Each structure stands twice: as C-alpha cells, then as structure tokens.
Amino acid sequence: MPLGGASLRAILFGVFVAFSRAAIAFDPIVSIVGMGISTSMDARTAGEVKNDIQIDVALTKKLLDHKGDDFKNVSALVFAQHVVLIGYARNGSVRRQAGALAKPDKLIRSLRNDILIGKPDGNFGANLVLDKKIGLALTAARGISSVNMRWKVYGGAVFLAGVAQSPEEARLAAATIRSLGGVKKLRPHLRIVRKKK
C-alpha cells in the first residue's frame, strides 16, 4: 500500500526522533556539553525555549494531521515565539490555510507567511547536503552566532529566520549562505535583537 506524503513525513519524523535519542544515548557527555554551550549563547530565555518547542510540535502536528498532501512541503521556523511559515504550496488557498492553522496558537508573538507558490526543485538528499553545508559555514564564520538562527532548504531555496545581534551580522549570515554552491534563492527573516549587556 503506497504511503501518502503525511504518512511518510510522520515516519521520517519518528526515525529522526529515534536517531536523535540514540545519538544522545550513545554519547551523553558530548550531548550535554554541546547543549550547555548552545544554551549559554542562546538569545532566548528558558521560557521562550520551552514555548518554541510547544509551538513547533503543535504546528507540525496540525500540518501532518491535515488531510491530503497539501502541506508536505510546508513547515515553520520558530525562534523566541516568532514564527515564519516556509516552503511551497500548490496554490494561494493552501498557503492561506497554512496561515490559518497557525493563527489560533496564543504562544505565537508574530507570524509571517513566506510560503512560495509552486513546487520545490531538487530532492531530499540534495536538501540535506545543502542544509549541512549551511550549518558548517555559519558555525565556522566569525561574527555569526548561528545558535540563534534557524534555516531550512527546499530544492535550493533557503529560508532563514531567528535573531542577529546587528544588521552587520544579518548581512554576513546572508552573504555566507549565498556564497554556497546549490543555493538558488535566499528568503531571510532575521530579526535584529541587540545583545543584552
């Protein structure tokens, strides 16, 4: 029996969660150290981190539970309770429906709908490779706090959200991503939030 897009995504999500848990179980010291470094540089409060997780889980569930494959190329980038809907929809109606699914969540401080109309190019493997290249490039770049940024790739279209501590950091992050092979377009949504002293 063939799997629909929602069923396949649910299975892949389950595999991802299981793999993540296995990685933590395999090397808990590295995981704890990594989490400590990440959270110390995170621009969010503990409450915002908790709320981000709740928003992300609730919205992912709504998209997966929706009938049909309308939202198979739609997801969200969540940071400090600010949400950017991203990906591709087959038409404007599906794009609006995705926005309507997110609106009732009272934890969301702001909601932007940057879902593009059409179909993404490329495939899952190419998206995954480019995603990893972006992560490595942003982490290695001086002057970029990538722990405060979220990104996702759909067929060479890169969606970027989160926080930059200055307009210069936002420009540097965008330029770093654009310099990578395979990036066809960049959709930046970084908010400028100055570092608290």
N, C-alpha and C positions, 0 to 999 in steps of 0.2 A: 504494500500500500504506500503510495508516494506521500511524502511529508509536505505540508504547506509551509509557507515562509515563517509563520508564527510558531509552528511546532518545531521547526528546525532551529529557530533562534532560541526557543526555550531549552532545547537540548544543548546547544552550544553554550548558552549561559550557565547551565548546570555543569558542563565539563569545565568551563573557566573557573567557576567557584571551587569545584573539587580540586583542580590543578593548583589553584592559589593556596588552598588549605594544605595540600600535600607539600607544597614548597615551604610553607611556614613550618610544618611539622618536621620536614627534612632538616632545616637549618634554623631553629628558633632564635639562636643568638644573632645571626646576621639579620633576621627579620626584625627583631626587637631593636637592634642598633639602628637599622635603616628607618624604622618607624620613629625612633627618638630624634634622629637627625631631621627627618621630614617635618615632624610636628613642631620642632623648635624654630624652624624657618617659615612655617605656615602663617600666612597673614590672617587666618580666621581664628575666632575664639573656639573653645571646646563645644559650646552650644551650637555654633554655626556648622561645625564639622558634623555633629550629630544630626542637625536638621538637613544638611546636604544629603546625607545618606538616606534619610527618610523620604526626602523629595525624589531622589533618584530612583529608589526602589519602587515607590508608589507610581511614578510616571512610567517607568519601564514596564511594570505590571499592566497598567492601563493600555499601553501600546501593544503589548503581547496578547492581551485578552480581547482586543478589538477584532471583530470578525473580518476574515479575508486577509489579504496580503497588502493592504493599503499602506501599512506603516512599517514594512520590512526594511526600508531604507531611511527610517526616521529615528532619531534618538535625541538626547538632550545633553548639554554640557552644563554642569551645576557647580557654582562656586560662591560661597558666602550667601546662599539662598537667592542668588541671581541666576536665572535660567535662560539659556539660549537653545531653542529648538532648532535642530540641524538635520541635514540630509536631503533626500529627494522625495517628492511626491508626484504622482502621475498627473495631478491637476490641482487647481486652486481650491476646490472643495475639500480635498483630502488635507491640504495644507491648513485650511481653516479649522477642520475637525481636530487636527492635532493640537492646535492652539486652544480649542475649547476643552479638550481633555485635561490640559494643564491648569487652566484658569481657576477651577474650584479649590486648589490647594492653598490654604491660608498661610502656609510657611513661606511661600514664594514672595520675595520682595519686589522683584521685577521679572518680566517675561518678554523676551524678544523672539520673534518667529523668523528665522533665517532659512527656512526650508525652501529649497530650489525646486522649480517645476521641471520634470523630465526624468531621465534615468542616468544613474552614475555610470561612467566608463570603468573599465578595469575589472579586477576580480579581488576576492578576499585575500589571497596571498600577496598580491601587489600592495593592497591597502595596509596589510600587516607589516610588510617590509618598510614602507614609507613611514608608518607610524613609529616604528623603532628608530629609524634614521632621525626623525624629528626629535624624539626623546633624547637621543645621544647628542645631537647638535645643540639643543637648548641647554642641556645639563653641562656640556663642556664649555659653552660660551661664557666669557667673563661679562659680568654686568646683567645677567639674566637669572632671576630666581624662578626656575621652571616649576618648583613645587607649588607655586601659586597660579599655574596655568593648566588648562585642560585643552586637549585637541582631539580631533577625530578625522579620519580620512575616508572619503567616499570617491573612489576612482580618480584620484589625483586632485580632488577638491579638498582643501584642508580648512577645517573650521576650528577657530582658536578663540578661547574665552578664558576668563579668570581675571587676575589682577596684575598690573605692572605698577611699580613704585614711582615711575616717572614717564613722561612722554618719550624720553630717550630710550628707556628700557622697552617700551612697547614697539618703537620703531626698530630697535635692534632685534627683538624677537621675530618681527615680521620679516625683516631682511634675512635673518638666518634661515627661516623656513623657505622663503622664496629662492634662496641660493641652492637648495637641494634638488637633485635630479628627480623627476617624476611629479613635481608639484605643478599642477596646471593652473590652479587658482587658489587664492587665499581669502578666506572670509574672516577677518579679525574682529573680535568683540572684547578686547581687553579694556577693563575699567582702570582708570588711574586712581590709585589709593596710596597716598604718601605714607612712608614708614613712620610708625609712631616712635617717638624718642623716649 
